[in-house]
Amino acid sequence: SEFEVPDDFDVARWSKDRDFVPPPTGLVAEVLFAKDAARFAREELPRKDVTELPDGRLVGRVRVASEVWFVSWLLQFGKGAEVLGPPEIRTLVRDTCRKILAEYDRPAPEPPNAA
């Protein structure tokens, strides 16, 4: 017999406080979210990994099982998120931003011809 998902099942509610368990060597990044970005970060991070600041900002602890995933995830917040530590993750984000900026410091390439 096949498993049937109950009609009232809400995946967002089910997964809200479930943690992704990183490998034992996984790092935890500490990220400062600006007030404008804090609302969105609060929706994505488990409550136990969030510290609300009196001025509306928040500090989130994010498990970094994949550096590529983490940088992509963080960049969605733009200047509204800053890695406080550890230093190697802060350096990774800085270096990635520099590489992105270098792409925009040169003229845009011609778009490829449609086949």
ZIVENCOR-V94826 format. One record per pair of residues at least 6 apart in sequence whose ideal C-beta (glycine too) atoms are under 8 Angstrom apart, sorted by the first residue. I is the first residue (numbers start at 1). GAP is how many residues later the second one is. D is the distance in whole Angstrom. If there is no record, write none. Layout:
i->I gap->GAP d->D
i->I gap->GAP d->D
This chain:
i->16 gap->30 d->8
i->17 gap->29 d->5
i->17 gap->30 d->7
i->17 gap->31 d->8
i->18 gap->28 d->8
i->19 gap->27 d->6
i->19 gap->44 d->8
i->20 gap->43 d->6
i->20 gap->45 d->7
i->22 gap->41 d->4
i->22 gap->42 d->7
i->22 gap->43 d->4
i->23 gap->42 d->6
i->26 gap->37 d->5
i->26 gap->38 d->6
i->26 gap->39 d->5
i->27 gap->36 d->8
i->27 gap->37 d->4
i->27 gap->59 d->6
i->27 gap->61 d->8
i->27 gap->62 d->6
i->28 gap->33 d->5
i->28 gap->34 d->7
i->28 gap->35 d->6
i->28 gap->36 d->7
i->29 gap->32 d->7
i->29 gap->33 d->5
i->29 gap->35 d->5
i->29 gap->41 d->7
i->29 gap->54 d->6
i->29 gap->56 d->7
i->29 gap->57 d->7
i->29 gap->60 d->5
i->30 gap->29 d->6
i->30 gap->30 d->8
i->30 gap->31 d->6
i->30 gap->32 d->8
i->30 gap->53 d->7
i->30 gap->54 d->4
i->30 gap->55 d->5
i->30 gap->56 d->8
i->31 gap->10 d->7
i->31 gap->28 d->7
i->31 gap->29 d->5
i->31 gap->30 d->8
i->31 gap->31 d->6
i->31 gap->43 d->7
i->31 gap->50 d->5
i->31 gap->51 d->7
i->31 gap->52 d->6
i->31 gap->53 d->7
i->32 gap->25 d->6
i->32 gap->26 d->8
i->32 gap->27 d->6
i->32 gap->49 d->7
i->32 gap->50 d->5
i->32 gap->52 d->5
i->33 gap->8 d->4
i->33 gap->24 d->6
i->33 gap->25 d->5
i->33 gap->26 d->7
i->33 gap->27 d->6
i->33 gap->44 d->7
i->33 gap->47 d->6
i->33 gap->48 d->5
i->34 gap->23 d->6
i->34 gap->45 d->7
i->34 gap->46 d->4
i->34 gap->47 d->7
i->35 gap->20 d->7
i->35 gap->21 d->4
i->35 gap->22 d->5
i->36 gap->44 d->6
i->37 gap->40 d->5
i->37 gap->41 d->8
i->37 gap->43 d->3
i->37 gap->44 d->6
i->38 gap->14 d->8
i->38 gap->18 d->6
i->38 gap->19 d->6
i->38 gap->20 d->5
i->40 gap->37 d->7
i->41 gap->9 d->7
i->41 gap->17 d->6
i->41 gap->19 d->5
i->41 gap->36 d->7
i->41 gap->40 d->7
i->42 gap->8 d->6
i->42 gap->16 d->7
i->45 gap->15 d->5
i->45 gap->16 d->8
i->45 gap->17 d->7
i->49 gap->11 d->6
i->49 gap->12 d->4
i->49 gap->13 d->7
i->50 gap->8 d->6
i->50 gap->9 d->7
i->50 gap->10 d->5
i->50 gap->11 d->8
i->51 gap->7 d->6
i->51 gap->8 d->5
i->51 gap->9 d->8
i->52 gap->6 d->5
i->53 gap->6 d->7
i->59 gap->25 d->7
i->62 gap->8 d->7
i->62 gap->11 d->8
i->62 gap->12 d->8
i->64 gap->6 d->5
i->64 gap->25 d->6
i->67 gap->22 d->8
i->67 gap->25 d->6
i->70 gap->19 d->7
i->71 gap->21 d->6
i->71 gap->22 d->6
i->71 gap->25 d->5
i->74 gap->7 d->6
i->74 gap->9 d->7
i->74 gap->19 d->6
i->75 gap->21 d->8
i->75 gap->22 d->8
i->83 gap->6 d->5
i->83 gap->7 d->4
i->83 gap->10 d->5
i->84 gap->6 d->7
